[in-house]
Amino acid sequence: MLQGMNGTYAIQEAAAPMTIGRLAKAAQVGVETIRYYQGRGLLPVPRPTGAVRYYPPTLVDRIGFIKRAQGLGFSLQEVSTLLDLADGRNRRAVQAVTTARLGQIRAKLADLTRMRKTLEELLDQCLTTGQSHTCPIIEALMGRSGPG
């Protein structure tokens, strides 16, 4: 069948095993990313058929899962744990991983808020002091003075 005819060709093609290049293209990642994920144990390394390895099309969804989890800030170690729990039956374990990640995000937000306030104060001091005074930003970075 032709590619343009009623989508049948695309459906059949999507269900067929893929080379690493086709898998990368379908998952919208680079071949290097797939190899990296394989090295980290997030994706299987299929046995070669002759000189070529063929990947199941289900790996496109798995790669999407990994990328979305990374987009939410999960480390690859946490992604690995989530993949092990992907059937959703052990919700407490999934909740534990997510709770830990939320704690890390909250701590990072608190640090960023502290940094923002400090920089705002230093910038305000710098803008309000005259040229005859040393720069409060430089002084603070040297550890001589400044807010918080």
N, C-alpha and C positions, 0 to 999 in steps of 0.2 A: 504494500500500500504506500501511497505517497504521504509525505509529511503533512501536507495541508488538508488531507481528506479527513473530516469528522473527528480528528484527534486520536484515532485508533492507533496510528503509528507511534505517537508520543506515549500513549499508555503502554503499548507493548515494549517500547524502547526503555521506558522508565523502570519496568519490572525486570528487565534483563540485567544480569551482572555487568558491572562497569569496571573499566580500567581505572587506575588511580587518577589519571587526568580527567576522565569524564566524571568521576565522583567529585573531584575538586570543583569542577565547573558547576555541577548540579548543586553542590552545597555552598557555592560562592565563596570558596576559600582557596588558598594556594596549595599546591602539592606538598610544599614544605610544611604547611600546617597539619596536613593529614599525617605526614611522617612524624612530626613532633608529637601529635596526639598518640600515635602508635607507640612511640618511645616512652611516653608517660603512662601507657597502659589504658588509655581511654578508648582506643579503637583497636580492634583485632588486626593482626597481620595474617591475611589469608595465605594458604599454601599456593605456590605458583602452579599454574597449568601451563606446562612448557616453560617459556621464558617470561610469561605474563601472569600477574596476580589479578584476580577478578574479585570485586567487592560487591556485596549485596546492596541493593538500592535502599534498604532500611537504614544504612549508615548515614544517608543524607539527613534523616530526621535526628539521628544521634548527634551528628555534628551541629545541627541547628540547636539542639538542647544544650550542648556545650557552650556554643557562642552566646546564647541567651543567658545562661547562668553566669558566664563571665561578664556579660553586660550588666548584670545585677551586682557585680563585685565579688562573686564567689571565686576563691582560688581554685586552681586545677585539682588540688587535693580534696577540697570540698566538693567540687564537681564530680570527682571520682566516687566519693561517698554517696552523693545524690544519684548517680547513675546506678550504683549498687542497690539503691532503694527505689528505683524508678517505677517499680510495679505499684507503689503507693500503699502497700499493705502495712508497712512499718511507719505509720505516721509520726509516732513519737520520735523516731530517729531523724526523720525529715525535719520535724519541728525543732529538734535540738540543733541541727546544723544551721537552720535558718535563724534561730534565736541567737546563736553565737555570732553569726554574720551581722545581724542587726546590732548587737552589742559593739562590734568593731566599728560599724558605721556611725553609731551614736558617739563613740569615743573620738572618732575622726572629726565629726561635726563639732564637737566641743573644742577640740584643738584648733580647728579652722576658725571658729568664732573667737577664741582667745587671740589668735594671730591677727584676725581682721581688726579687732578692737585695739590691739597694741599698735598696729600699723596706722590706723586712723588717728590715734593719739599722737604718735610720733610725727605724722604728716602735718597735723594741726599745729603742733609745736614748731615744726620747721617753717610753716607758712607764717606764723605769728612772731617769730623771733627775727631780729634784724640781722643783717649781714655781718655785723660786728661780733656776733655770738657764733660759737661753733655749732655745726649742724647737729641737732638732736638725734637724727636718724643714725648718723655716723657714730656719734657718742654712744648711743644705745648698743649698736652692733659691736663696738669696741669693748662693751661691758662697763662703761664708766658711769652711765646714768640712764634714765628713761623709764617709762612705765613698764609694768609687768610681766 
